[in-house]
Amino acid sequence: MRAGRAAALLWRRGVSTVTHGWWPVGAHYRAGVPASASPSRAVLDVAGHAPLRPAARTALLEAFDQGWADPRRLYAEARRARLLLDGAREAVAAVVGARTEEVDLLPTHTAALHAGVRSVARGRRRHGADVVVGAVERAAVHAAASFVAQRGDGVVARVPADRHGKVDADALAAAAGPRTVLAALQHANGEVGTLQPVAAAHDALRRLGVPLLVDAGASLGHVEVGPAWDVLAADAGDWGGPPLGVLVTRAGVRRSPDWPEDEDRWSPGGVAVPLALAAAVALQDAVAGRAAADVHRRALVEEVRVRVAAEVPDVEVVGDPDARLPHVVTFSCLYVDGEALVTRLDREGLGVGSGSACTSGALEPSHVLAAMGVLTHGNVRLALPVDVRAEDVRRLCDVLPRVVADVRAAAGATGL
């Protein structure tokens, strides 16, 4: 019996879990208005931490009853948990076009990225310890690449991006040499929305015998990712599942763990079955509603891009205007501190993010924006939830000119 079908039979109420399409999808939920918040508030940046989808919440609660046991044990409850876990992996595999045994689940997206880079580098260590990465990759990829290179006396080749944040596929392949063990290129940049030429990069690198790790943390569940990858990392929290990392490795890619031995070789300690099941259900829900969500959010993103550029002085809207994610938009305002701008918008009831990647202890500009050669300060990033209301996005556009002017005036940056 296939894992998904076996898992489907385990629900108390006879409801399938993840593989046969019986789970109710398309349920409406208000990410912009949390139940405990004022109805005037709207959260317009849910990148990596989207609200849990209703179908996923139902699956999560049910799995706490049905899948609480240790799936590595042999008694009946443990076998039932194992079937649910295998069903979750099967569902994820079906969405990305892989085999169930190629899917590993890890506690976080960062852990998945680290494990992907480290295990492939370890498995291919006879070739060397060089890694090629795009300059706009996530910090976790840069950190893992540096770790591998330093430990193996290798180098990290960082391939530049253009002003839209796009990395040239030929340049990525040209940076690979005989000691290159892995190349990494995100499917799309989660900070500015730009889609990367992963298909062209994959073709070029395959001719060189270099595997490509594709970070789909900002893409999976929002757009079609496609088959152009050897290792794929994703983030369940981004598509409305619980925090969980996904790592998919094609058969034939040599890898080896560089961490202590564990019964769960690729995910030491394993993952919680309820989280795995909820993540898979959320992904199915996201894919089922993807077309409608794309039309809805893409139109609002375009409206933001046009209005912000026209109505806010000294602003730069960044990212590719066409080849982009449907829900992400970023702009930077001259003479404005990003943290101050985000704080002021929060007072207006609008939760937005900032690509400045600042913390209270280290005001460092975004390495992505710096690599693009665009304005790095006064940055605002929107990653719209699937059910975002048009009136909330338009309210942001309405108040933004005044808020930017107020922040500039408070900083003494008027008349410049």
C-alpha positions as CSV (number, residue, x, y, z in Angstrom):
1,M,0.0,0.0,0.0
2,R,1.4,3.4,-0.9
3,A,2.2,5.7,2.0
4,G,-0.2,8.4,1.0
5,R,-3.1,6.0,0.6
6,A,-2.3,4.2,3.9
7,A,-2.1,7.6,5.6
8,A,-5.4,8.5,4.2
9,L,-7.1,5.7,6.0
10,L,-5.9,6.7,9.4
11,W,-8.1,9.8,10.0
12,R,-10.7,9.3,12.6
13,R,-13.3,10.9,10.4
14,G,-12.2,9.2,7.2
15,V,-10.6,12.4,5.7
16,S,-7.6,12.0,3.5
17,T,-4.4,13.7,4.6
18,V,-2.3,14.8,1.8
19,T,-2.2,12.9,-1.5
20,H,-5.7,12.4,-2.9
21,G,-7.2,15.9,-3.1
22,W,-10.0,15.3,-0.6
23,W,-8.8,17.9,1.9
24,P,-10.8,21.1,1.7
25,V,-8.8,23.8,0.0
26,G,-9.4,27.4,-0.7
27,A,-10.7,28.3,2.7
28,H,-10.5,32.1,3.2
29,Y,-8.4,33.5,6.0
30,R,-7.5,37.0,7.0
31,A,-3.7,37.3,7.2
32,G,-4.0,41.0,7.3
33,V,-6.3,41.1,10.3
34,P,-5.3,38.8,13.1
35,A,-8.2,37.8,15.4
36,S,-6.5,39.6,18.3
37,A,-5.7,42.8,16.5
38,S,-7.6,45.9,15.5
39,P,-9.5,45.5,12.2
40,S,-7.7,48.6,11.0
41,R,-4.4,46.7,11.0
42,A,-3.0,44.9,8.0
43,V,0.2,42.8,7.8
44,L,1.6,43.2,4.3
45,D,4.9,41.3,4.8
46,V,4.6,37.6,5.6
47,A,7.7,36.4,3.9
48,G,8.9,33.1,5.6
49,H,6.2,33.4,8.3
50,A,2.8,33.4,6.6
51,P,-0.3,32.8,8.7
52,L,-1.1,29.1,9.1
53,R,-3.7,28.1,6.4
54,P,-7.0,26.8,7.9
55,A,-6.5,23.4,6.2
56,A,-3.1,23.1,7.6
57,R,-4.3,24.1,11.1
58,T,-6.9,21.3,10.9
59,A,-4.3,18.8,9.8
60,L,-2.0,19.9,12.5
61,L,-4.5,19.5,15.3
62,E,-5.7,16.1,14.0
63,A,-2.1,14.9,13.6
64,F,-1.4,15.8,17.2
65,D,-4.0,13.1,18.1
66,Q,-3.1,10.6,15.3
67,G,0.6,11.2,14.8
68,W,2.0,11.9,18.2
69,A,4.1,8.7,18.5
70,D,7.7,8.2,17.5
71,P,7.6,7.1,13.9
72,R,10.8,5.1,14.3
73,R,9.3,2.6,16.7
74,L,7.3,-0.5,15.8
75,Y,4.1,-0.5,17.8
76,A,0.8,0.4,16.2
77,E,0.7,4.1,17.1
78,A,4.3,4.5,15.9
79,R,3.5,2.8,12.6
80,R,0.5,5.1,12.1
81,A,2.7,8.1,12.7
82,R,5.2,6.8,10.2
83,L,2.5,6.4,7.6
84,L,1.5,10.0,8.2
85,L,5.1,11.2,7.8
86,D,5.6,9.2,4.7
87,G,2.3,10.6,3.3
88,A,3.6,14.1,3.9
89,R,6.8,13.5,2.2
90,E,5.0,11.9,-0.7
91,A,2.8,14.9,-1.1
92,V,5.7,17.3,-1.2
93,A,7.5,15.1,-3.7
94,A,4.5,15.1,-6.0
95,V,4.4,18.9,-6.0
96,V,8.1,19.4,-6.8
97,G,8.4,16.4,-9.2
98,A,10.5,14.1,-7.2
99,R,10.5,10.7,-5.5
100,T,9.3,10.4,-2.0
101,E,12.7,9.0,-0.9
102,E,14.4,12.1,-2.2
103,V,12.5,14.4,0.2
104,D,14.0,15.2,3.6
105,L,12.3,17.4,6.2
106,L,14.3,19.5,8.6
107,P,13.5,21.8,11.5
108,T,14.0,25.1,9.5
109,H,14.7,26.5,6.1
110,T,18.2,27.6,7.2
111,A,18.9,24.1,8.4
112,A,17.9,22.7,5.0
113,L,20.2,25.2,3.2
114,H,23.1,24.4,5.5
115,A,22.5,20.6,5.2
116,G,22.3,20.8,1.4
117,V,25.5,22.7,0.9
118,R,27.5,20.8,3.5
119,S,26.3,17.3,2.6
120,V,26.9,17.7,-1.1
121,A,30.3,19.3,-0.5
122,R,31.2,16.4,1.8
123,G,30.0,13.8,-0.7
124,R,32.1,15.4,-3.5
125,R,35.1,16.3,-1.4
126,R,37.4,14.4,-3.7
127,H,36.8,17.1,-6.4
128,G,37.8,19.9,-4.0
129,A,36.1,22.4,-1.8
130,D,35.2,25.3,-4.1
131,V,31.6,26.6,-4.1
132,V,30.0,29.0,-6.6
133,V,27.1,31.2,-5.4
134,G,25.1,34.1,-6.7
135,A,25.9,37.4,-4.9
136,V,22.2,37.8,-3.9
137,E,21.8,34.4,-2.2
138,R,20.5,34.2,1.3
139,A,23.0,34.8,4.1
140,A,22.6,31.1,5.1
141,V,23.9,30.0,1.7
142,H,26.9,32.4,1.9
143,A,27.7,31.2,5.4
144,A,27.5,27.5,4.5
145,A,29.6,28.0,1.4
146,S,32.3,29.8,3.4
147,F,32.2,27.1,6.0
148,V,32.8,24.4,3.4
149,A,35.5,26.4,1.6
150,Q,37.4,27.3,4.8
151,R,37.3,23.7,6.1
152,G,38.5,22.2,2.8
153,D,41.0,24.9,1.7
154,G,38.7,26.0,-1.0
155,V,37.3,29.3,-2.3
156,V,33.9,30.8,-2.7
157,A,33.2,32.4,-6.1
158,R,30.4,35.0,-5.7
159,V,28.9,35.9,-9.1
160,P,27.6,39.5,-9.4
161,A,24.0,40.4,-10.1
162,D,22.7,43.2,-12.3
163,R,20.6,46.1,-11.0
164,H,17.5,44.0,-11.1
165,G,19.1,41.4,-8.9
166,K,19.5,38.8,-11.7
167,V,22.6,36.6,-11.9
168,D,23.9,35.7,-15.3
169,A,23.7,32.0,-16.0
170,D,26.7,31.9,-18.2
171,A,28.7,33.8,-15.6
172,L,27.7,31.4,-12.9
173,A,28.9,28.4,-15.0
174,A,32.1,30.2,-16.0
175,A,32.9,30.7,-12.3
176,A,32.9,26.9,-11.8
177,G,36.2,25.1,-12.1
178,P,37.6,21.5,-11.7
179,R,37.6,21.9,-7.8
180,T,34.0,23.1,-7.7
181,V,31.7,20.8,-5.7
182,L,28.5,22.8,-5.8
183,A,26.8,25.9,-7.3
184,A,23.9,27.7,-5.6
185,L,21.3,29.9,-7.3
186,Q,18.0,30.9,-5.8
187,H,14.9,30.4,-7.8
188,A,13.7,33.9,-7.0
189,N,15.0,36.6,-4.6
190,G,12.7,36.9,-1.6
191,E,13.8,40.4,-1.0
192,V,13.2,42.0,-4.4
193,G,11.1,39.3,-6.2
194,T,13.4,38.8,-9.2
195,L,13.3,35.4,-10.8
196,Q,16.6,33.8,-11.6
197,P,17.6,31.9,-14.8
198,V,17.8,28.6,-13.1
199,A,17.0,26.5,-16.2
200,A,19.9,28.0,-18.2
201,A,22.3,27.8,-15.2
202,H,21.3,24.1,-14.6
203,D,21.9,23.2,-18.2
204,A,25.3,24.9,-18.3
205,L,26.4,23.4,-15.0
206,R,25.2,19.9,-15.9
207,R,27.6,19.9,-18.9
208,L,30.4,20.6,-16.3
209,G,29.3,17.9,-13.9
210,V,28.5,20.5,-11.2
211,P,25.3,20.0,-9.2
212,L,23.1,23.0,-8.7
213,L,21.3,23.8,-5.4
214,V,18.2,25.9,-6.0
215,D,16.8,27.8,-3.0
216,A,13.0,28.0,-3.6
217,G,12.3,29.4,-0.2
218,A,10.5,32.4,-1.6
219,S,8.9,30.6,-4.6
220,L,7.5,27.2,-3.8
221,G,3.7,27.5,-3.3
222,H,3.6,30.9,-5.2
223,V,4.9,30.0,-8.7
224,E,5.9,26.9,-10.6
225,V,9.5,26.0,-9.6
226,G,10.2,23.5,-12.4
227,P,12.6,20.6,-12.7
228,A,15.9,22.6,-13.2
229,W,17.7,21.7,-10.0
230,D,19.8,18.9,-8.4
231,V,19.1,19.9,-4.8
232,L,16.1,22.0,-3.9
233,A,15.5,23.8,-0.6
234,A,12.2,25.3,0.5
235,D,10.4,26.9,3.5
236,A,7.0,25.6,4.6
237,G,6.5,28.8,6.6
238,D,6.5,30.8,3.4
239,W,3.5,29.0,1.9
240,G,1.4,29.1,5.0
241,G,2.6,25.9,6.7
242,P,4.3,25.7,10.1
243,P,8.0,26.4,10.3
244,L,9.7,23.5,8.6
245,G,12.6,23.2,6.1
246,V,12.4,21.0,3.0
247,L,15.4,19.6,1.2
248,V,15.0,17.5,-1.9
249,T,18.1,15.8,-3.5
250,R,17.9,14.1,-6.9
251,A,19.0,10.5,-7.1
252,G,22.6,10.4,-8.4
253,V,23.8,13.5,-6.5
254,R,26.6,12.3,-4.3
255,R,26.3,13.5,-0.7
256,S,27.5,12.5,2.7
257,P,26.5,13.9,6.2
258,D,29.3,15.9,7.9
259,W,27.5,15.8,11.3
260,P,27.4,13.1,14.0
261,E,25.8,9.8,13.0
262,D,22.1,9.5,13.7
263,E,19.3,7.0,13.0
264,D,17.8,9.8,10.8
265,R,20.8,10.2,8.6
266,W,19.7,13.4,6.8
267,S,17.7,15.0,9.5
268,P,19.2,14.1,12.9
269,G,16.5,13.6,15.4
270,G,13.8,13.7,12.8
271,V,10.9,16.2,12.6
272,A,7.6,16.3,14.4
273,V,5.0,14.4,12.4
274,P,2.2,17.0,12.9
275,L,4.4,19.7,11.5
276,A,5.3,17.6,8.5
277,L,1.7,16.8,7.8
278,A,0.5,20.4,8.2
279,A,3.3,21.6,5.9
280,A,2.3,19.2,3.2
281,V,-1.4,20.1,3.4
282,A,-0.6,23.8,3.3
283,L,1.5,23.2,0.2
284,Q,-1.3,21.4,-1.6
285,D,-3.6,24.2,-0.6
286,A,-1.2,26.8,-1.9
287,V,-0.8,25.1,-5.2
288,A,-4.6,24.6,-5.6
289,G,-5.2,28.3,-5.2
290,R,-2.0,29.5,-6.9
291,A,-3.5,30.8,-10.1
292,A,-6.1,33.0,-8.4
293,A,-3.6,34.3,-5.8
294,D,-1.2,35.2,-8.6
295,V,-3.7,37.3,-10.5
296,H,-4.9,39.0,-7.3
297,R,-1.5,39.8,-5.8
298,R,0.4,40.6,-9.1
299,A,-2.1,43.3,-9.9
300,L,-1.6,44.9,-6.5
301,V,2.2,44.7,-6.7
302,E,2.1,46.5,-10.0
303,E,-0.1,49.1,-8.5
304,V,2.4,49.7,-5.7
305,R,5.3,49.9,-8.1
306,V,3.5,52.5,-10.2
307,R,2.1,54.6,-7.4
308,V,5.2,54.6,-5.2
309,A,7.4,55.7,-8.1
310,A,5.0,58.5,-9.1
311,E,3.9,59.8,-5.7
312,V,7.0,59.6,-3.4
313,P,9.9,61.9,-4.3
314,D,13.4,60.4,-4.4
315,V,12.4,56.8,-4.3
316,E,13.7,53.7,-6.2
317,V,11.5,50.7,-6.9
318,V,13.8,47.7,-7.3
319,G,13.7,44.3,-8.8
320,D,12.8,43.0,-12.2
321,P,9.6,44.7,-13.4
322,D,8.4,41.6,-15.3
323,A,10.2,38.4,-14.4
324,R,9.3,38.4,-10.8
325,L,7.3,36.8,-8.0
326,P,3.7,37.8,-7.9
327,H,3.6,38.9,-4.3
328,V,6.9,40.7,-3.5
329,V,7.7,44.3,-4.1
330,T,10.5,46.4,-2.7
331,F,11.4,50.1,-2.8
332,S,14.0,52.4,-1.2
333,C,13.5,56.0,-0.1
334,L,16.4,58.4,-0.1
335,Y,17.2,60.4,3.1
336,V,15.1,57.9,5.2
337,D,16.2,55.4,7.8
338,G,14.5,52.0,7.0
339,E,13.8,51.2,10.6
340,A,12.2,54.6,11.3
341,L,10.0,54.2,8.2
342,V,8.9,50.7,9.1
343,T,8.1,51.9,12.7
344,R,6.1,54.8,11.5
345,L,4.1,52.6,9.1
346,D,3.4,50.2,11.9
347,R,1.9,53.1,13.9
348,E,-0.4,53.6,10.9
349,G,-1.6,50.0,11.3
350,L,0.5,48.7,8.4
351,G,3.0,45.9,9.0
352,V,5.7,45.9,6.4
353,G,9.3,44.6,6.2
354,S,12.6,46.1,5.4
355,G,15.3,44.7,3.1
356,S,17.8,46.7,5.2
357,A,18.3,43.5,7.2
358,C,19.0,45.7,10.2
359,T,18.9,44.7,13.8
360,S,19.0,47.0,16.8
361,G,22.6,46.1,17.4
362,A,24.1,46.2,13.9
363,L,22.7,48.6,11.3
364,E,24.0,46.8,8.3
365,P,22.5,47.4,4.8
366,S,21.1,44.5,2.9
367,H,23.8,42.5,1.1
368,V,21.2,41.9,-1.7
369,L,20.6,45.6,-2.4
370,A,24.3,46.3,-2.1
371,A,25.1,43.6,-4.6
372,M,22.5,45.1,-7.0
373,G,24.1,48.5,-6.7
374,V,20.8,50.2,-5.7
375,L,19.8,52.4,-2.8
376,T,20.2,50.4,0.4
377,H,18.6,52.7,3.0
378,G,15.0,53.6,3.6
379,N,13.9,50.2,2.3
380,V,10.4,48.7,2.5
381,R,9.6,45.2,1.4
382,L,6.1,43.8,0.9
383,A,5.4,40.1,0.7
384,L,1.6,40.0,0.4
385,P,-0.5,37.3,2.0
386,V,-2.7,35.3,-0.4
387,D,-5.9,37.0,0.9
388,V,-4.5,40.5,1.1
389,R,-7.2,43.2,0.7
390,A,-6.8,45.7,-2.1
391,E,-8.0,48.5,0.2
392,D,-5.1,47.7,2.6
393,V,-2.5,47.9,-0.1
394,R,-4.0,51.2,-1.4
395,R,-4.1,52.6,2.1
396,L,-0.3,52.0,2.3
397,C,0.1,53.9,-1.0
398,D,-2.1,56.7,0.3
399,V,-0.2,57.3,3.6
400,L,3.3,56.6,2.3
401,P,4.1,60.0,0.8
402,R,3.1,61.7,4.1
403,V,5.0,59.2,6.3
404,V,8.1,59.5,4.2
405,A,7.9,63.3,4.4
406,D,7.4,63.2,8.1
407,V,10.4,60.9,8.6
408,R,12.6,63.1,6.4
409,A,11.5,66.2,8.3
410,A,12.3,64.6,11.7
411,A,15.8,63.7,10.4
412,G,16.3,67.2,9.0
413,A,16.4,65.9,5.5
414,T,14.1,68.3,3.8
415,G,15.0,70.6,0.9
416,L,18.0,68.5,-0.1
